[in-house]
């Protein structure tokens, strides 16, 4: 037989599923869900056409798959340092597979992290810039990336 408390709980549970929408295992409403595959695909298509060409020359040596390593990679010490830097970079944000990136968090977190990096001007790091003179983002590239981040964040909010 149902007790009054179990009847109230049942009514609240049914109400939460019908009126409020999806709930988690504890009966709490899921307010924010993962972005839809359609949204992520749309952002990735934009990334591939607008951003990846920039990142190929400025970021993917460490945050992606580096196809040919420079001659100094074979020098004692350089290989160890470069391997360490590339492994650390990929653990924070791996751009090898396109957007969403791996390793950093949610797609929104990735976009926030990219914007902070651009604002702080800390990527690529100084030691990389010293050997790769053209690796710093240009003002035009910063504008393009910042616009893409804003557009992508808007898509994620929908």
C-alpha positions in Angstrom: 0.0 0.0 0.0 1.2 3.5 -0.8 2.0 5.9 2.0 1.2 9.5 1.8 4.9 10.3 1.4 5.4 7.8 -1.4 2.4 9.2 -3.2 3.7 12.7 -3.0 7.1 11.6 -4.2 5.5 9.7 -7.2 3.5 12.9 -8.1 6.6 15.0 -7.9 8.6 12.6 -10.0 5.9 12.4 -12.7 5.5 16.2 -12.7 9.3 16.7 -13.1 9.4 14.3 -16.1 6.3 15.7 -17.8 6.5 19.4 -17.1 10.1 20.1 -16.3 11.8 17.9 -18.8 14.8 15.5 -18.4 16.0 14.7 -14.9 19.1 13.0 -13.7 19.3 9.8 -11.5 18.6 11.8 -8.3 15.5 13.4 -9.8 17.0 16.8 -10.4 16.2 18.6 -13.7 19.0 18.7 -16.2 19.2 22.3 -17.1 22.3 22.3 -19.3 22.9 19.5 -21.6 25.7 18.8 -24.1 25.7 20.7 -27.3 23.9 19.0 -30.2 25.9 17.1 -32.8 24.5 19.5 -35.4 25.8 22.5 -33.5 29.3 20.9 -33.1 29.4 20.0 -36.8 28.5 23.5 -37.8 31.2 24.9 -35.6 33.8 22.4 -36.9 32.9 23.2 -40.5 33.6 26.9 -39.7 36.8 25.9 -37.9 38.1 23.9 -40.8 37.4 26.7 -43.3 38.4 29.7 -41.3 40.6 28.8 -38.4 42.5 25.6 -39.1 44.6 27.3 -41.9 45.8 29.8 -39.3 46.3 27.1 -36.6 48.2 24.9 -39.0 51.0 27.4 -39.1 50.7 28.8 -35.6 49.4 26.1 -33.2 49.2 22.6 -34.6 53.0 21.9 -34.3 52.3 21.4 -30.6 48.5 21.1 -30.3 48.0 18.8 -33.2 49.9 16.3 -35.4 53.2 17.6 -36.5 54.0 16.0 -39.9 57.7 17.0 -40.2 59.9 17.9 -37.4 62.6 20.5 -37.8 66.3 19.5 -38.2 67.2 20.5 -34.6 64.7 18.0 -33.2 67.6 15.4 -33.4 69.9 17.6 -31.3 70.7 16.3 -27.8 68.2 17.9 -25.4 66.0 19.4 -28.1 64.1 16.2 -28.7 63.4 15.7 -25.0 62.2 19.3 -24.6 60.1 19.3 -27.7 58.5 16.0 -26.9 57.7 17.3 -23.4 56.2 20.5 -24.8 54.1 18.8 -27.4 52.8 16.2 -24.9 51.9 18.9 -22.4 50.2 21.1 -25.1 48.1 18.2 -26.3 47.1 17.3 -22.8 45.7 20.8 -22.4 44.1 21.2 -25.8 44.5 18.6 -28.6 43.4 20.1 -31.9 44.3 17.0 -34.0 40.7 16.0 -34.7 39.2 19.4 -35.2 36.5 20.9 -33.1 35.5 20.1 -30.4 39.1 19.8 -29.2 40.2 17.1 -26.8 41.7 17.4 -23.3 40.5 20.8 -22.0 36.9 20.3 -21.1 33.6 21.2 -22.8 33.5 23.0 -26.1 32.5 26.2 -24.3 35.6 25.8 -22.1 37.8 25.4 -25.1 36.5 28.6 -26.7 37.0 30.5 -23.4 40.5 29.1 -23.1 41.3 30.2 -26.7 40.0 33.7 -26.1 42.0 34.0 -22.9 45.2 32.8 -24.6 44.7 35.4 -27.4 44.0 38.2 -24.9 47.1 37.3 -22.8 49.2 36.8 -26.0 50.8 33.8 -24.4 50.6 31.4 -27.3 52.7 30.3 -28.8 55.2 30.5 -25.9 58.2 32.7 -26.1 60.7 29.8 -26.5 58.7 28.6 -29.6 58.5 32.2 -31.0 62.3 32.6 -30.7 62.9 29.7 -33.2 59.8 30.3 -35.3 59.7 34.0 -36.1 56.4 34.1 -37.9 54.5 32.1 -35.4 52.9 35.0 -33.5 49.3 35.7 -34.4 48.9 38.8 -36.6 46.2 41.4 -35.7 44.1 40.1 -38.7 44.4 36.5 -37.5 43.4 37.5 -34.0 40.3 39.3 -35.4 39.3 36.2 -37.4 39.8 33.8 -34.5 38.0 36.1 -32.1 35.0 36.5 -34.5 34.9 32.7 -34.9 34.9 32.2 -31.1 32.0 34.7 -30.7 30.0 33.0 -33.5 30.7 29.5 -32.0 29.7 30.6 -28.5 26.4 31.9 -29.9 25.8 28.6 -31.7 26.4 26.8 -28.4 24.0 29.0 -26.5 21.1 28.1 -28.9 
